[in-house]
Amino acid sequence: MNKKASLLLDWAACAPFGPVVEVGCLRSLSEIPTDGHSTLYLSRHCVTKGLPFYSCDTELTAVSIANQVLWQAGLAPIVICANGLEILERFHNIAFLYLDGSDEPQDTLLLYAAASIAPQGIVLVDDVQYYNNNTFGKASALIPILEAERVPYTIFDTEPGYKTLVIRLKYGKPKGTPGALYTHNQCV
């Protein structure tokens, strides 16, 4: 297991009981440092803990690969081809949200804003290192909003050259808002 996967599972273990949602699934048949095989690890975690797990991606090839990896590991191939916004509309009080889809920072902001997060819920955004002329990668549009709303966050180094953003929302967050009442309680 690489650092990305380890960080993912450490924070998933800190989340309250409730739905786990992943937007953007794993993309390779074998684990490599730049792909922490999030879908496989989150699926196993949820089966072990009795949690509902939902995963989607907009790329049919990625969905096919993710479902093949799950099936080969003896897990239900549950990844669907769908837009993350459509999936997030279905849920209230997500316990753990992992955003690892589009490389466009505005897409990450829209997904975060659309999500209803449970009290003590956790949001992770992968690939927040500098790339595509974006200082914080996928989170480049989200971080200024978090700072304006005084929402504490932490950025963790994962594999060399890669970073992940973690937000723990003590009081949760309603749908359609980037800001609400927040405090940050670091778990790991």
Residue pairs with C-beta under 8 A, 6 or more apart in sequence:
1 9
1 31
1 41
2 31
2 32
2 33
2 36
2 158
2 159
3 33
3 36
3 157
3 158
3 159
4 33
4 34
4 35
4 36
4 38
4 126
4 158
4 159
4 162
4 164
5 31
5 36
5 37
5 38
5 41
7 36
7 124
7 156
7 158
7 164
7 166
7 188
8 36
8 38
8 41
8 42
8 98
8 124
8 164
9 41
9 45
10 187
10 188
11 96
11 122
11 124
11 166
11 187
11 188
12 20
12 42
12 45
12 96
12 122
13 45
14 122
14 168
14 187
14 188
15 95
15 96
15 120
15 121
15 122
16 95
16 118
16 119
16 120
16 121
17 49
17 51
17 95
18 51
18 52
18 93
18 94
18 95
18 96
18 118
18 121
19 51
19 52
19 53
19 54
19 91
19 93
19 94
19 95
19 96
20 42
20 45
20 46
20 51
20 52
20 53
20 54
20 94
20 95
20 96
20 97
20 98
21 53
21 54
21 55
21 87
21 88
21 91
21 94
21 96
21 97
21 98
21 115
22 38
22 39
22 42
22 53
22 54
22 55
22 56
22 97
22 98
22 100
23 55
23 56
23 57
23 84
23 87
23 88
23 97
23 98
23 99
23 100
23 101
23 111
24 57
24 62
24 84
24 98
24 99
24 100
24 101
24 102
24 126
25 38
25 39
25 55
25 56
25 57
25 62
25 63
25 65
25 66
25 79
26 35
26 36
26 37
26 38
26 39
26 40
26 62
26 65
26 66
26 69
27 35
27 59
27 62
27 65
27 66
28 35
28 37
28 65
29 65
29 68
29 69
31 37
31 40
33 159
33 160
33 162
34 159
34 162
36 126
36 158
37 69
38 98
38 100
38 126
39 55
39 66
39 69
39 70
39 79
40 69
40 70
40 73
40 75
42 53
42 55
42 98
43 53
43 55
43 70
43 73
43 75
43 76
43 78
44 73
44 75
45 51
45 53
46 52
46 53
47 53
47 75
51 95
53 78
54 78
54 87
54 91
55 66
55 78
55 79
55 80
56 63
56 79
56 80
56 81
56 82
56 83
56 84
56 87
57 63
57 66
57 79
57 81
57 82
57 101
58 81
58 82
58 83
58 84
58 101
58 102
59 81
60 81
63 79
63 80
63 81
66 77
66 79
67 77
67 78
67 79
68 77
70 76
70 77
70 78
70 79
71 77
80 87
84 99
84 101
84 107
84 111
85 110
85 111
85 114
88 94
88 111
88 114
88 115
88 116
88 175
89 114
89 175
91 115
91 116
92 116
92 175
93 116
93 117
93 118
93 119
93 121
93 172
94 115
94 116
94 117
94 118
94 121
95 118
95 120
95 121
95 122
96 121
96 122
96 123
96 124
97 112
97 115
97 117
97 121
97 122
97 123
97 124
98 123
98 124
98 126
99 108
99 111
99 112
99 123
99 124
99 125
99 126
99 138
100 125
100 126
100 127
100 138
101 107
101 108
101 111
102 108
102 138
103 127
103 131
103 132
103 137
103 138
104 138
105 134
105 136
105 137
105 138
105 139
105 140
105 141
105 142
106 141
107 138
108 125
108 138
108 139
108 141
108 142
109 141
109 142
109 145
109 178
112 123
112 125
112 142
112 178
113 176
113 177
113 178
114 175
114 176
115 123
115 173
115 175
116 172
116 173
116 174
116 175
117 123
117 169
117 172
117 173
118 172
119 169
119 170
119 171
119 172
120 168
120 169
120 170
120 172
120 185
121 168
121 169
121 172
121 173
122 166
122 167
122 168
122 169
122 187
123 165
123 166
123 167
123 169
124 164
124 165
124 166
124 167
125 138
125 139
125 142
125 164
125 165
125 167
126 138
126 162
126 164
127 137
127 138
127 162
127 163
127 164
128 136
128 137
128 138
128 139
128 143
128 155
128 163
128 164
128 165
129 136
129 137
129 161
129 162
129 163
130 136
130 137
131 137
134 140
136 142
136 143
136 155
136 165
137 163
139 165
142 165
142 178
143 153
143 165
145 151
145 178
145 179
146 152
146 153
146 167
146 178
148 179
149 178
149 179
149 180
149 182
150 182
151 167
151 169
151 179
151 182
151 184
152 167
152 182
152 183
152 184
153 165
153 166
153 167
153 184
154 165
154 166
154 184
154 186
155 163
155 164
155 165
155 166
156 163
156 164
156 166
157 163
158 164
167 182
167 184
168 184
168 185
168 186
168 187
169 180
169 182
170 181
170 182
170 183
170 184
170 185
171 180
171 181
171 182
171 183
172 180
173 179
173 180
173 182
174 180
